[in-house]
Amino acid sequence: MMEFRGLLQKMGGEEILAVLCDDGGFCQHCQALLRTRIQNRINNGKLRELSDFRSAGSKISEPSAKKRSWSSIQTSEDGVSSLNDIGLLREQNEHVRFAEVGRKKNFYHVERIYRKPTNVLQGLELHTRVFNAEEQKKIVECVYNLQRMGRKGQLRAKTYSEPEKWMPGKGRITIQFGCCYNYAVDENGNPPGILRQEDIDPLPLLFQQMIKRMVRWHVLPPTCVPNSCIVNIYDKGDCIPPHIDHHDFLRPFCTVSFLTECDILFGTYLKIVGPGKFEGPVSIPLPVGSVLVLSGNGANSAKHCVSGVKRRRISITFRKMDERKLPYNYLPEPELQGIKPLVQRHQHENSKSPVQQNQHENSRFPVRRNQHKNFKSPVRRNQHENKKSTITNLEVLQRWPIPYSPYRGEDSYKRRRKKYLQKDDFSPLGSSTNTCILH
């Protein structure tokens, strides 16, 4: 084998091709073996060129997990790895990553709305460790690349916006995809909301993969898949004033945080302390790589804002547009159609057939030996019940006579006998069943 490998190393690629294509040919067995090895070699080369950040169907893993996955795929005697094995390993890594996501949903703060005590944070959810450090780095690089494209005029006019910093807290950079949202009444008199007549750039592929990740990992429901987003790039001192998101966007929606951690304020009344500075009753820290989901009272009753940040920060807010407010030239993204949430492993047990579930329950709670003695068939059980029901009150008195107690008195004794004895309890005179009870 070593001599044969040495001969191949001395030959060039064209010489090896000439040898393989010689008129003598190979037998059918050798041809099939060569074809299989060449095809697997091509597939392995293509798989190594795939990007680490895949769509939600094949999620990326940590660098260490990636090394383990490739080193553990040394299969079969020819050194050939199958695509099924790779898909299985990626699915296992996805389940591991999915299980590590932190979820906080019990936010609570009561304020009076129309004189009624209300939890204004109902509907808020904070999901941490959704995107790891490697993924965050790629997303941030993508945002900076979009920023450079916007400054060069390579994005549409309404997609990129970089206002002048005319006062502290003002001037954050925004990049919109999917739709153009008008924050205030513009020079043409358009009210705040989605501008349906404006053309804007579609969602980048990387952002679509982020949406698929969040839907598959139960961060967002499959009934409300976002089809638009806005990127906010904060420099030091930039902020977002108190507001409630416009109802041209459905609930829930979410915001993803990058670069630095910051606090977001919630409350029905948020106080403006100074330029870019606000105060509120509730402050929620947003870790890097986390996803804050807003729905219910947290999105509709309570306002939210971000005071001037201390360091540069990036946030991406994903929202689904109301179908009645879609831009006129809007086209749905095929990548975002038919996303299914990841099936949790403990749900597989609930998907068993009734027979399998009964077998599982019997194995968990086995019948004890002494329980078989008291077991009766349905026929015997019915006979027993019918026999019990035929006992009359008179027979009860015959079997268990009522004792006379001098402490209760004779009247009490008669009343208790009268309670058991009725007119129909006595058989006609002369009957063989006529019995006298004596005490």
C-alpha positions as CSV (number, residue, x, y, z in Angstrom):
1,M,0.0,0.0,0.0
2,M,2.9,2.4,0.8
3,E,4.6,1.7,-2.5
4,F,1.4,2.4,-4.4
5,R,0.9,5.7,-2.5
6,G,4.5,6.6,-3.3
7,L,3.9,6.1,-7.0
8,L,0.9,8.3,-6.9
9,Q,2.8,11.1,-5.1
10,K,5.5,11.0,-7.9
11,M,2.8,11.4,-10.6
12,G,1.1,14.7,-11.4
13,G,-2.6,15.2,-11.6
14,E,-2.8,14.9,-15.4
15,E,-0.8,11.7,-15.3
16,I,-3.1,10.2,-12.7
17,L,-6.1,11.2,-14.8
18,A,-4.6,9.5,-17.9
19,V,-4.0,6.3,-15.9
20,L,-7.6,6.3,-14.7
21,C,-8.9,6.9,-18.2
22,D,-6.8,4.3,-19.9
23,D,-8.5,2.1,-22.5
24,G,-7.9,-1.0,-20.4
25,G,-10.4,0.2,-17.8
26,F,-11.4,-1.3,-14.5
27,C,-13.8,-4.1,-13.6
28,Q,-17.3,-3.1,-12.4
29,H,-16.4,-3.6,-8.7
30,C,-13.4,-1.3,-8.9
31,Q,-15.3,1.3,-10.9
32,A,-18.1,1.4,-8.3
33,L,-15.5,1.7,-5.5
34,L,-13.6,4.5,-7.2
35,R,-16.8,6.4,-7.9
36,T,-17.9,6.1,-4.3
37,R,-14.5,7.3,-2.9
38,I,-14.3,10.3,-5.4
39,Q,-17.9,11.4,-4.7
40,N,-17.3,11.2,-0.9
41,R,-14.1,13.2,-1.3
42,I,-16.0,15.9,-3.2
43,N,-18.8,16.0,-0.6
44,N,-16.2,16.4,2.2
45,G,-14.6,19.3,0.4
46,K,-17.9,21.0,0.0
47,L,-18.8,20.5,3.7
48,R,-15.6,22.0,4.9
49,E,-16.3,25.2,2.9
50,L,-19.7,25.7,4.5
51,S,-20.1,28.7,6.8
52,D,-20.2,28.1,10.5
53,F,-23.3,30.3,10.9
54,R,-25.9,28.1,9.3
55,S,-29.7,28.5,9.1
56,A,-31.8,27.3,12.0
57,G,-32.0,23.8,10.4
58,S,-28.3,23.3,11.0
59,K,-27.1,25.5,13.8
60,I,-23.5,26.4,14.5
61,S,-21.7,25.0,17.5
62,E,-18.9,26.3,19.7
63,P,-15.4,26.1,18.2
64,S,-14.5,23.2,20.5
65,A,-17.7,21.4,19.6
66,K,-16.9,22.0,15.9
67,K,-13.5,20.3,16.4
68,R,-15.0,17.4,18.2
69,S,-17.6,17.0,15.5
70,W,-15.0,16.8,12.7
71,S,-12.6,14.6,14.6
72,S,-15.3,12.2,15.6
73,I,-16.4,11.6,12.0
74,Q,-13.6,9.2,11.2
75,T,-15.9,6.4,10.1
76,S,-15.6,3.2,8.0
77,E,-12.5,1.5,6.7
78,D,-12.1,3.8,3.7
79,G,-12.0,6.9,5.9
80,V,-15.4,8.0,4.4
81,S,-17.8,10.1,6.4
82,S,-21.5,10.1,5.6
83,L,-23.7,13.2,5.4
84,N,-26.2,11.6,7.7
85,D,-23.6,11.4,10.5
86,I,-22.8,15.0,10.1
87,G,-26.4,16.0,10.2
88,L,-27.0,14.0,13.3
89,L,-24.0,15.6,15.1
90,R,-25.3,19.1,14.1
91,E,-28.7,18.2,15.4
92,Q,-27.2,17.0,18.7
93,N,-25.2,20.3,19.0
94,E,-28.3,22.3,18.4
95,H,-30.2,20.5,21.2
96,V,-27.3,21.1,23.5
97,R,-27.2,24.8,22.6
98,F,-31.0,25.0,22.9
99,A,-30.9,23.5,26.4
100,E,-28.4,26.1,27.5
101,V,-30.6,29.1,26.7
102,G,-31.6,31.1,29.8
103,R,-35.2,32.2,30.0
104,K,-36.8,34.7,32.4
105,K,-40.5,35.4,32.1
106,N,-41.7,36.4,35.6
107,F,-41.2,40.1,35.4
108,Y,-43.6,41.9,37.8
109,H,-44.3,45.6,38.5
110,V,-47.8,46.8,39.4
111,E,-49.1,50.3,38.5
112,R,-52.6,51.6,38.3
113,I,-54.1,51.9,34.9
114,Y,-57.6,53.4,34.9
115,R,-57.6,52.9,38.7
116,K,-57.0,49.2,38.3
117,P,-53.8,47.5,39.6
118,T,-52.0,46.1,36.6
119,N,-48.7,44.2,36.1
120,V,-47.3,46.5,33.4
121,L,-44.4,44.1,32.7
122,Q,-46.7,41.2,31.8
123,G,-45.5,39.7,28.5
124,L,-41.8,40.5,28.8
125,E,-39.3,37.7,28.3
126,L,-35.5,37.8,28.4
127,H,-33.7,35.0,26.6
128,T,-29.9,34.8,27.2
129,R,-27.1,32.9,25.5
130,V,-29.1,32.8,22.2
131,F,-26.0,33.9,20.2
132,N,-22.5,33.0,21.3
133,A,-19.4,35.1,21.0
134,E,-18.4,33.8,17.6
135,E,-21.8,34.5,16.2
136,Q,-22.0,37.9,17.8
137,K,-18.7,38.8,16.1
138,K,-20.0,37.9,12.7
139,I,-23.2,39.8,13.2
140,V,-21.4,42.9,14.3
141,E,-19.0,42.7,11.3
142,C,-22.1,42.4,9.1
143,V,-23.6,45.6,10.7
144,Y,-20.3,47.5,10.2
145,N,-20.2,46.4,6.6
146,L,-23.8,47.7,6.1
147,Q,-22.8,50.9,7.7
148,R,-20.0,51.4,5.2
149,M,-22.3,50.6,2.3
150,G,-24.8,53.2,3.6
151,R,-22.1,55.9,3.8
152,K,-21.0,55.1,0.2
153,G,-24.6,55.3,-1.0
154,Q,-24.8,51.7,-1.9
155,L,-28.1,51.3,0.1
156,R,-31.4,52.8,-0.8
157,A,-32.2,56.3,0.4
158,K,-34.6,55.4,3.2
159,T,-32.6,52.3,4.3
160,Y,-29.7,54.2,5.9
161,S,-30.0,57.2,8.1
162,E,-27.1,59.0,9.9
163,P,-28.4,62.3,11.4
164,E,-26.1,65.0,12.7
165,K,-25.4,65.0,16.5
166,W,-26.8,68.5,17.2
167,M,-27.4,67.8,20.9
168,P,-26.4,65.1,23.5
169,G,-28.5,61.9,23.0
170,K,-29.4,62.7,19.4
171,G,-27.9,61.2,16.3
172,R,-27.9,57.4,16.5
173,I,-27.4,55.6,13.2
174,T,-30.4,53.6,11.9
175,I,-30.5,51.0,9.1
176,Q,-34.0,49.7,8.2
177,F,-34.8,46.6,6.2
178,G,-38.2,45.2,5.0
179,C,-40.1,48.5,5.4
180,C,-39.5,52.2,6.0
181,Y,-40.8,53.4,9.4
182,N,-41.6,57.1,9.8
183,Y,-40.8,58.2,13.4
184,A,-42.7,61.6,13.2
185,V,-44.7,63.7,10.7
186,D,-42.3,64.3,7.8
187,E,-42.0,67.2,5.4
188,N,-44.7,65.6,3.1
189,G,-47.2,65.4,5.9
190,N,-47.0,61.6,6.3
191,P,-48.0,60.6,9.8
192,P,-45.8,58.2,12.0
193,G,-46.0,54.6,10.8
194,I,-45.0,52.5,7.8
195,L,-44.5,54.3,4.6
196,R,-46.1,51.9,2.1
197,Q,-45.0,53.7,-1.0
198,E,-41.3,53.7,-0.1
199,D,-39.0,51.1,-1.5
200,I,-36.4,49.7,0.9
201,D,-33.7,47.0,0.9
202,P,-34.8,43.5,1.9
203,L,-33.6,41.6,5.0
204,P,-30.0,40.4,4.7
205,L,-29.5,36.7,4.6
206,L,-27.7,36.7,8.0
207,F,-30.6,38.5,9.6
208,Q,-33.0,35.9,8.2
209,Q,-30.9,33.2,9.8
210,M,-31.1,35.0,13.1
211,I,-34.9,35.0,12.8
212,K,-34.9,31.3,12.0
213,R,-32.8,30.7,15.1
214,M,-35.1,32.6,17.4
215,V,-38.3,30.9,16.0
216,R,-36.7,27.4,16.2
217,W,-35.4,27.9,19.7
218,H,-38.8,29.0,21.1
219,V,-37.8,32.7,21.5
220,L,-40.5,33.9,19.0
221,P,-43.7,32.1,18.1
222,P,-44.0,30.6,14.6
223,T,-47.3,32.5,14.2
224,C,-45.4,35.9,14.4
225,V,-42.3,35.5,12.3
226,P,-40.6,39.0,11.8
227,N,-40.4,40.3,8.3
228,S,-38.7,43.6,9.0
229,C,-35.9,45.0,11.3
230,I,-34.2,48.1,12.3
231,V,-30.5,48.3,13.3
232,N,-29.5,51.0,15.9
233,I,-25.9,51.9,16.2
234,Y,-25.2,53.9,19.4
235,D,-22.1,55.9,20.0
236,K,-21.3,57.1,23.5
237,G,-24.2,59.2,24.9
238,D,-26.8,58.2,22.3
239,C,-30.2,57.1,23.6
240,I,-33.8,56.1,22.7
241,P,-36.5,58.4,24.2
242,P,-39.6,56.9,26.0
243,H,-42.0,55.4,23.5
244,I,-44.4,52.6,22.7
245,D,-43.8,50.8,19.4
246,H,-46.3,51.7,16.7
247,H,-49.2,49.3,16.2
248,D,-48.4,48.9,12.5
249,F,-46.2,46.2,13.9
250,L,-47.7,43.1,15.5
251,R,-46.9,41.7,18.9
252,P,-44.6,40.1,20.0
253,F,-41.4,41.7,18.7
254,C,-37.9,41.5,20.0
255,T,-34.6,43.3,20.3
256,V,-31.1,41.7,20.3
257,S,-28.2,43.4,22.1
258,F,-24.5,43.5,21.0
259,L,-21.1,44.9,22.0
260,T,-22.0,46.2,25.5
261,E,-24.6,45.6,28.2
262,C,-27.0,48.3,29.0
263,D,-30.2,48.9,31.0
264,I,-33.7,49.4,29.5
265,L,-36.3,51.3,31.5
266,F,-40.0,50.4,31.7
267,G,-43.0,52.2,33.2
268,T,-46.2,54.0,32.3
269,Y,-44.5,57.2,33.2
270,L,-40.8,57.7,32.5
271,K,-39.2,61.0,33.7
272,I,-36.9,63.0,31.4
273,V,-34.0,64.2,33.7
274,G,-31.9,65.9,31.0
275,P,-30.6,65.5,27.5
276,G,-30.4,61.7,26.9
277,K,-31.1,60.9,30.6
278,F,-34.3,59.2,31.8
279,E,-35.6,57.7,35.0
280,G,-38.2,54.9,35.5
281,P,-39.6,52.5,38.1
282,V,-38.1,49.4,36.5
283,S,-34.6,48.8,35.0
284,I,-33.8,45.6,33.2
285,P,-30.2,44.8,32.2
286,L,-29.7,43.5,28.7
287,P,-26.7,41.1,28.5
288,V,-24.7,40.8,25.3
289,G,-26.2,38.3,22.9
290,S,-29.5,38.3,24.7
291,V,-33.0,38.7,23.2
292,L,-35.7,40.8,24.9
293,V,-39.2,39.9,23.7
294,L,-42.0,42.4,24.2
295,S,-45.7,41.5,24.2
296,G,-48.8,42.1,26.3
297,N,-48.7,45.0,28.8
298,G,-45.0,45.2,28.4
299,A,-45.4,46.3,24.8
300,N,-48.8,48.1,24.9
301,S,-49.2,49.7,28.3
302,A,-45.6,50.4,29.6
303,K,-43.3,52.8,27.8
304,H,-39.6,51.8,27.4
305,C,-36.4,53.8,26.7
306,V,-32.6,53.6,26.8
307,S,-30.6,56.3,28.5
308,G,-27.4,57.6,27.0
309,V,-25.1,54.6,26.7
310,K,-21.6,54.7,28.2
311,R,-19.9,52.8,25.3
312,R,-20.7,51.9,21.7
313,R,-23.7,49.5,21.4
314,I,-25.6,47.8,18.6
315,S,-29.2,46.6,18.8
316,I,-31.3,44.9,16.2
317,T,-35.1,45.0,16.6
318,F,-37.1,42.4,14.6
319,R,-40.8,43.0,14.0
320,K,-43.6,41.6,11.9
321,M,-45.7,44.1,9.9
322,D,-49.4,44.2,10.0
323,E,-50.7,42.7,6.7
324,R,-52.8,45.8,6.1
325,K,-49.7,48.0,6.3
326,L,-47.3,46.0,4.1
327,P,-45.4,48.1,1.5
328,Y,-46.9,48.0,-2.0
329,N,-43.9,46.4,-3.5
330,Y,-43.2,44.0,-0.6
331,L,-42.3,40.4,-1.5
332,P,-42.1,37.7,1.3
333,E,-38.8,36.1,1.9
334,P,-38.8,32.3,0.9
335,E,-36.2,31.6,3.7
336,L,-38.7,32.6,6.4
337,Q,-41.6,30.5,5.2
338,G,-42.7,27.3,7.1
339,I,-40.2,27.6,10.0
340,K,-41.0,25.0,12.6
341,P,-39.9,25.2,16.3
342,L,-37.3,22.7,17.5
343,V,-39.0,19.6,19.1
344,Q,-37.8,19.3,22.7
345,R,-36.5,15.9,23.7
346,H,-38.9,15.4,26.6
347,Q,-41.8,15.9,24.1
348,H,-40.9,12.7,22.3
349,E,-42.3,10.7,25.3
350,N,-45.7,12.5,24.9
351,S,-45.8,11.5,21.2
352,K,-46.0,7.8,22.0
353,S,-49.1,5.7,21.1
354,P,-51.6,4.8,23.8
355,V,-50.3,1.3,24.0
356,Q,-46.7,2.5,24.5
357,Q,-47.9,4.9,27.1
358,N,-49.7,2.2,29.0
359,Q,-46.6,-0.1,28.8
360,H,-44.5,2.8,30.1
361,E,-46.9,3.5,33.0
362,N,-47.0,-0.2,33.9
363,S,-43.2,-0.4,34.0
364,R,-43.1,2.7,36.2
365,F,-45.8,1.5,38.6
366,P,-45.7,-2.4,38.7
367,V,-48.6,-4.3,40.3
368,R,-47.7,-5.9,43.6
369,R,-48.3,-9.6,44.2
370,N,-50.8,-9.2,46.9
371,Q,-53.0,-7.0,44.7
372,H,-53.8,-10.1,42.5
373,K,-55.7,-11.7,45.4
374,N,-58.2,-8.9,45.5
375,F,-58.7,-8.7,41.8
376,K,-62.1,-9.7,40.5
377,S,-63.3,-10.1,36.9
378,P,-66.1,-7.6,35.8
379,V,-68.7,-10.5,36.0
380,R,-67.8,-11.4,39.6
381,R,-67.6,-7.7,40.5
382,N,-71.2,-7.2,39.2
383,Q,-72.5,-10.2,41.0
384,H,-71.0,-8.9,44.2
385,E,-72.6,-5.5,43.7
386,N,-76.0,-7.0,43.0
387,K,-75.8,-9.2,46.0
388,K,-75.0,-6.2,48.2
389,S,-77.8,-4.2,46.8
390,T,-80.5,-6.9,47.6
391,I,-80.0,-6.6,51.3
392,T,-83.1,-5.0,52.9
393,N,-83.2,-2.8,56.0
394,L,-84.8,-5.6,57.9
395,E,-81.9,-7.9,57.2
396,V,-79.6,-5.1,58.4
397,L,-81.4,-5.1,61.7
398,Q,-81.2,-8.9,61.9
399,R,-77.5,-8.9,61.3
400,W,-76.6,-5.8,63.3
401,P,-79.4,-5.2,65.9
402,I,-79.7,-1.7,67.4
403,P,-78.8,-2.0,71.1
404,Y,-81.0,-0.3,73.6
405,S,-79.1,2.3,75.6
406,P,-80.7,3.6,78.9
407,Y,-78.8,6.9,78.5
408,R,-80.5,7.7,75.2
409,G,-84.0,6.9,76.3
410,E,-86.7,4.8,74.8
411,D,-87.9,7.5,72.4
412,S,-84.5,7.6,70.7
413,Y,-84.4,3.9,70.4
414,K,-87.8,3.8,68.6
415,R,-86.8,6.6,66.3
416,R,-83.7,4.7,65.3
417,R,-85.7,1.6,64.6
418,K,-88.3,3.5,62.7
419,K,-85.5,4.9,60.5
420,Y,-84.5,1.4,59.3
421,L,-87.9,-0.3,59.3
422,Q,-90.4,0.6,56.6
423,K,-93.8,-0.8,55.7
424,D,-92.4,-2.8,52.7
425,D,-89.8,-4.5,54.9
426,F,-92.4,-6.9,56.4
427,S,-93.7,-9.9,54.5
428,P,-97.4,-10.8,54.7
429,L,-98.7,-12.8,57.7
430,G,-98.3,-16.5,57.4
431,S,-95.4,-16.2,55.1
432,S,-92.3,-18.4,55.6
433,T,-90.1,-15.3,55.6
434,N,-91.9,-13.6,58.4
435,T,-89.4,-13.1,61.2
436,C,-89.6,-11.5,64.6
437,I,-86.8,-9.6,66.0
438,L,-86.4,-9.8,69.7
439,H,-84.1,-7.7,71.9
